[in-house]
Amino acid sequence: MNVYLSLIKREFQEHSGLFVWLPAAVTAGLILIMLYTAWKFPPNSALFEFGLIELVVNKEPDAEADTVKRQDYIVDFEAGRLRPLEQGADATANGTTVSEIVSESLYGIQMMYLSLAGFVMFFYLLYCLYSDRKDRSILFWKSMPVAEIKNVAVKFLVAILAVPLIATAFSWVVELSFLSLVAYMVDKGAPEIWSSAWPNIDLIRTLFFQAWSPFLIALWMLPINAWLIFASALARREPFLIAIIPIAGVMIIETLIFGTNHISGWIGEHFVFVSLQGLSLPPDTTQQLYGGSLGVADLIAGMVFAGALLGGAVWLRNYRFEL
């Protein structure tokens, strides 16, 4: 266990800028933007806007209903809803609740951080086994009594689990700051709406799902991430080209010879994406959080493929390290 802790510590010491300071800087910038927005648009202003949502909080009651008309929305204080203006003041009309808007925004903030984590993971996995061969530091690490399988396993797990979990933790700082500012702005400008919206914001459930989602994403993206670290172990000059050219070549050959795109479709399904349009709360992990359905056969095939690639990376690490 001490060996693994030492290896993890080494990774964080060498890559603290990517793993910690980058999301920390993004977090500080977003909080400053939110504070500036709160100062620029005080609670009695007509507009409070931040990123993914636009909440109207200035009270100008409609003469015919307990509502407020602003731009394209009617704010229904009694129902706590934002309804399209064309629906008028019809109390039976459906609309988007303020709690739904806020909840979608919280998920959106996490997805922004997970996208940042994906960017970090991509380049870290692609260069983690290549860079220490390039600068010859691998000679020092090979003199240590640590099996290469442990080195590869730690680098891989740090990338697919630690990086997105750290990003999620920083997203919570932004989400709670965002929620506090929204609560302050809306409560000051339209307390009737916030009193009806706040009980419907299931913050604990939202944060629990967000804490669990990096594990699901890591499981589904195993073959993609394993291919990246294999390319890092295989490359003699440029890992990026090793990772891209063979896959692109196979997909082109399949298309030209067979007229199909099964390989590109399978690869595409293992890339995670999220669309906020029609996003359920929490997102449906099998249909909306992932590019394809989380089928058992696809999952097992991906795990087997990832295991083979990781085994190949370990073999290359043991028997071929000179550039």
N, C-alpha and C positions, 0 to 999 in steps of 0.2 A: 504493500500500500504506500509506503514511503517513497518507493521508486516512482509510482504514478503521480504522487503529489509533487515530487521534484520536477518531473517532466511537465506537468501542467504549469507549475510556477515558472519554468523556463520559457514556455510559450507566451505567457502573459508578460514576462519581463521583456522579451524580444519584440512583442507586437502590441504593447499596451496602447500605442497611438491609434491603431486600427480598432482594437477590441473595446477600449474604454474611452479614450479622449475624443475620438470622432463622434460617437453618439452623445457624449457629454457636451461637446461644443454645439451640436445640433439642438440639444435640449435647451441649453442656455439661450441660443438664438431664438427659438420658438417662444420661450417664456418672455423674453424681451419684447418680441412682436406682440404678444398678447397684452402685456402691460401697456405698451404704446397704444394699442387699439382701445383698451379700456380708458386710457387718458384722452385719446382723440375723440372717442365717442362715449361720453359720460352717460349714466343711466337715463337721463331725461332727453337724450338725443333720439333722432328718428331711426338710427341704424346702428346695430352692433354686429359686426361681421368678423369672422375669423375662419379662414380656410374653407372648411367643408360645409359650414352652415351659415345661414343668414337669418337672424332672429330680429323681428321688429318689436320694439318695446314701448314706443311712445304712444300714449293714450289719446286718441281722438274718437270718442264713442260715436258709432253710427246712430242716427236719430231713430232708426227702426229696430235696432237690436243691440244687445250688449256685446258689441264687436268693435274691432278697430280695422279700418281699411288702410292698407299700406301697399303700394306697388301692385304686385300680382296676388296678394294674399289677403284673406280676412282672418283676423285672429279672434277666435271664439273663446272668450274668457271662461264661460261656463263649462264647455267641453274640453278646454285646454288643447285646441287643435288649430292648425294652420290649414285653411281650406283655399283652393283656387278661387280667385275673385269671381269667375264666371258662375260659381255655384251660389253666389249671393249669400244672404243671411239665413238660408234654409238650415234650420237646426238639425234636420235629419240627414244632411249631406255628410258623406264621409270625408275625412281629411287626414293629414299626417299629424300625429300628436307631437307635441314638443318633446316628450320623453323619447319618442322614436327617433326624432332628428338628433337629439343629444346622444343617444345610444349608438346610432350609426356613425356619428362623429368620433366616438371613442374607439370603435373598431377601425375606423379609417386612420386614426392616428397610429394605432399599433401596426397596421399594414404598411404605413409609410416607414416605420422603423424596421419592420421585417424586410422591406425592400432594400433599405440601407444595409441590413445584415446580410442579405443575399449578395449584394455588391462586394462586401468585405469577404464573405465566404468564397466567392468565385475566385478572386485574385489570391487569397491566402492558400486555398487548396491547390491552385494551379502553380504556385511558386514555392510552396513550403518544402518540398523534397528536392527541388531543383536548385534553390538559392544556396543551400549549404554544401552542395556539390560544386557549385560555381566558385564559391569563395574558399573552398577546401576545408571548411570547418567540419565537414563530415569525418575527416581523419581524426579530429579530436574526439568527436562523439563515438566513433567506432572503437576508440581506446578505452571507453567506459564499459563497465560490465552490465550493459543493458541490451536486451535482445531487440532487434530491429522491429519485431512485431509489436512491441510495446511502444516504440517511437511512433510508428505509423498509426497505431490505434489511438494514441493520445492526440496526435495532430488532427486526426479525422474527427474524433468525438468533440474536441474543443471547437472545431469549425462548425459542425452540424448541430451542436447542442448549446455550448457555452455562449457562442456569439449571438444567436437569436434570443437566448434567455436574457442576456445582458441588455440587448436592444429592447426587449419587452419591459424590463425593469425601468429603463429610462423612459419608455413610452408611458408608463404609469405615472411618472412624475409630471409629464406634460398633460396627460389626461386629467389628473386630479387638479392641476393648476387651471386647466381649461374649464373643468366642471365648476370649480370655485368661482371663476370669473363670470361664467354664464349664470350661475346662481345669483351672484351679486347684481349683475346687470339686469337680468330679467326680473328678479325680485323687486328691485328698486323701480323699474319702469312699468312692470305689469305683474304685481304680486298674485293676482288671481290666477294667472296662467301657471306660475311656478308652483303654487300650492297644489294645483291639480297634477302637474307633471312630475314633481319630485317623487311622490310615492310610487310611481310607475317605472322609475329608473332602477333596475336591478343591478346595482353596482357590483355586489359580491359575485353574482352569477357571471357578469361580464368579465371581471378580472380572473375568475376561475377558468373560464373558457380560454381567455388570452394566455394564461399560464400553461395550459395544456396544448394549445395549438402548435407551438414550436416542435413538440415531440411528434405530432401527427405529420407535420410538414417534413421533418427529418426522415421519418419512416418512408413517406411517399417519394421523396427525392433521393433516396439512397443510391440508385444507379447513376444518376447525374453527378452527384458529388463524388462517388467512387471513381467514376471515369476521370474527373478532374485531377484527383490525387494520383491516379495511375499515369496520366499524361505528365504530371510533374516528375514522377520517378523515371519515366521513359525518355523524356526529352534530353537531347544533348545541347541544343541551342535555344529554341524558343518554344516553351510549353504551350503557349496559346495556339500556335500553328498545329502542334501535335494533337491538341484537343479538338480543333475545328475541322482540319482538312480531311482526316479519315471518315468522320461522320458525314460531312458534306459529300464526299466522294461516294460513299455507300448509298446515300439517299438519291444522288443523281443517277447512279447506275441502276438502282431499282426502278426509278421512274422511266428511264430510257428503254430498258430491256423488258420490264414486266408491266409498265404502265400503272403501277400501284404506288402507294405512299404509306405502307404499313409501318415501316421503320420510323419515318418522320412523325407519323401519328402517335406511335408508342412513346417516342421521346417527348413529343409535345405534351402528352397527357401527364408526364411526370414533372412538368414545370408548373409550379403553383402560381395562380393569379387570382385576384379578387376584383369583382366589379361591384361597386356600391349601388348600381342600379338594380333594384329588386332584391337587395340583400336582406335575407331573413335574419332575425336576431334571436339567438346567436346564429351565425351562418350555418347552413346545412353542409356539414363536413364532407359529404359524399358527392354533392352535386355542384355547390357554389364555391367552396374554398379550394377545390382542386380542379385541374384542367379536365379531368375525366372522372368517372365513377371509381370509387375506392374498391375495385373488385379484388377478391381474394387471389384469383389466379394472377392478375397483374402484380399484386403486391408480392406474392411469393416469387414470381419470375424476377422482379426487380431486386429482391433480397439475394437470390442466387447469383444473379449477374453481378451485383455489388460485391458479394463475397469473393467471386472469382477475380474481380479487378483488384480488390484489396490484397488478396493473396499474391497477385502479380506484382503489385507495388512492393510488398515485403520481399519477394524474391529478387526483384531488381535492386532493392536497397542492399541486400546481402551480397549479391554477386556482381553487380556492375554499378560502380559509382564514379569512375574516372570520366572526366569530360574530354 
